[in-house]
Amino acid sequence: MEANFATINSQIGSPREPLDRLAVDHMLSGYVFVEKLIDGKIELFSFGQLRMFLELNALVLCGRDKQVRLDSAQHLAATDKYFFENEDGGIRDVVEWHALHANESAWKRAAGVYIRILSEPELFIEGNHRTGTLVMSYILAHDGHPPFVLTAGGAKDFFDWSALFSTKRKTSFLLRWQMPWLRRRFAAFLAAQANPGFLRPHSV
């Protein structure tokens, strides 16, 4: 994926920032954290665990390096404030949307939550796409499905979907009208990307 990123980036409507080794390492740290949440039976969408969303965001931005986090302390503090005080579709919107659709498939819930994270106003100041990918992976893995891992084959479609979601506004009538169709189509995309090879083997 990293080696093919420049080619993919030239083909999408809204080019992304270059994908370097550090960004990949940060995402890997995020996947490890998602696995810990699953193993620890941490319910990410309970109101008592909302700081786990902030930790996922900090991981994709800063990784686990303590010095990098110290250097980024001002930004992380601003993200913390924005995350909790944004009343125009912030974390409460995401959690309540997920609760309202608790009986739907993990694919549809993951798709819907990703749309809610990316639509305006975005959930975080920075790193919404990457953090949203980890949150989707948590939802999928929680129900026994492979996590979502971006591959070269699905990258263009994923970035195009993400760019579309970023143009939507959470509180708009248009998104309320389009939401069922958008999440159904995006859920189908996620299911088509599922690779059992990304599941951790369990010992017998």
N, C-alpha and C positions, 0 to 999 in steps of 0.2 A: 504494500500500500504506500509506504513512504517513498519508495523509488518511483512509483507511477504518479505521484501527486501533482507534479508540474503539468503533466499531460492532461490529467483530469481537470485541473484548475482552469486550464485554457478552454475547456469545453462547457463549463457551467455558466449560467446567467449571472450569478453573483460570486465572483472569485473569492476564495477564502485566503486567509493568511498562510504562508508557507508552513508545511508540516515538517518540523525538524525532530531530531532524536530526543531532545529534551521534552518536547510536547508529548511524544509517544511514551516516554518514561513516566511522565505525570499521569497519563491515562492508565498506564499499567498499574500505578499505585492506586488509582481510583477503582479499578476492577478488583484489586486485592481487598480494598476496603468494603466494596459491595459484598464480596464473599464473606468477610467477617460479619457483616450485618446479617446475612442469611444464616450463617452458622450460629450466631448468637441469638437468633430469633428476635432480632430488633425490628419492630414494626415502624418502618420509616415514615408512614403517613399518620402516625398518632401524634397528637399535639405535643406530647412530652418529648418527642424525638426530633423536633424540627431542626435542631442544630446539626443533625447529621447531614441535612441538605447543604448547610454552610461548609461542613467539612469536605464534602464531595467537591464543592466549588473551589475551596482552597487547595485541594489536591490537584485539580486540573490546572490551576494557575501557578501554584508554587511547589507542588510536590511535597515531600516530607522533610525537606531540608529546613532546619530551624533558623539558620541565618537568613535564608531567602524569605522566610515568613516574617522575621523581624524587619527586614528591609521593606516588606510589603505591608507592614502593620497598619499604616494609614489607609491603604486601599481596602484591606480586609475589614477594618472598623467601619468604613463607609458602606461596604457591602452588607455588613451586619445590620446597620441602621436602615438601609434601603429595604432589605429583605423583610424586616419586621414591621416597618412603618408604612410601607406602600399599601394604601387602602384601595387603590384602583386596580384590583386584580392581582395581588401578591400571593404569598404562600397560602393564605386562607382560601383563595380561589382554587388553587391546585389541590389542596387537601379535601376541600368540600366537593370538588368535581369528582375526585377519585372515590370518595365515599358514596356519592350518588350512583356511581356505576360499578359498585363492588361486585355485582352478580354477573357482570359481563366477562368475556374472555380476557386473559392477560394481554393478548395482542391488541385488543381494542382499548383496554385501559392504558397500556403503554403508549399507544398512538395518541390517545386523548390527552394524557398528561404531558407528553412532549409538545403537543400543540399549545397547551395552556402555558407551558414554560416559555416558549418562544414568542407567542403573540404579545403584542404591546399592551401594557408595559411588560418587558421581559422580567423574569424572576430575579435575575442577578445583574449587576452592573456589567460584568464581563464573563465570558466562558459559558454562556447559556447552552450552546450546541453540545459542547463536550460534557457538561454536567447533566444535561438532559439525556444524553446517550447513556450515562451511568444510571440515572434514575429509571430509564426504560429497562436497562439490564437487571436492575433490582426487581422490578415488577415481574419480568419474565422468569428470572431464576427463582423467585419466591414461589412460583407455580410449577417449577420443575422444567422449564424450557431453557434452551441455550440463551446466554446473554447476547445482546446485540453487539456485534463487532463489525466495524466498518471495513469492507474489503474493496479491492480495486474494481471488482465487477459491479458492486452496488453503489459505489461512491457518487457517481454523477447524479443518479436518481435521488439519493439521500440528500445531497446538497441542494438540488432543485426543490425538493419537498420542503426542506428547512427554510430556504429563501422565501418560499410562498407563505409558510406559516408566520414568518417574521413581518410580513406585510399586513397581517390581520390584527384587529384590535379586540381584546377580550370582551369589552362591554358593548360591542357593536351588534346591531341586529343582523348584519351580514354574516358575521361569524356564527351566531346562533343558528342561522338558517343553513349555513354550509357545514357546520361541525359534524353532523352524522355522516355526510358523504366523505368529507376529508379524512376522518378517522377510520372509516371503513376501508377506503383505498390505501391509506398509509399502513393500517394494520395488515392488509394483504401483502404489502411490500415487506414489512417486517417478518411475517411468517415465511415468505419466500426466501429470505436471507438466512433463516435459521440453520445453523450448522451444529449437529450433535457433537462434532469434534471439539467444540468450545466448552462442552460440559466437563466438569471435573469428574474423573472416575471415582466411584465409591468402593471402598473395600467391603468384601463379603464377610 
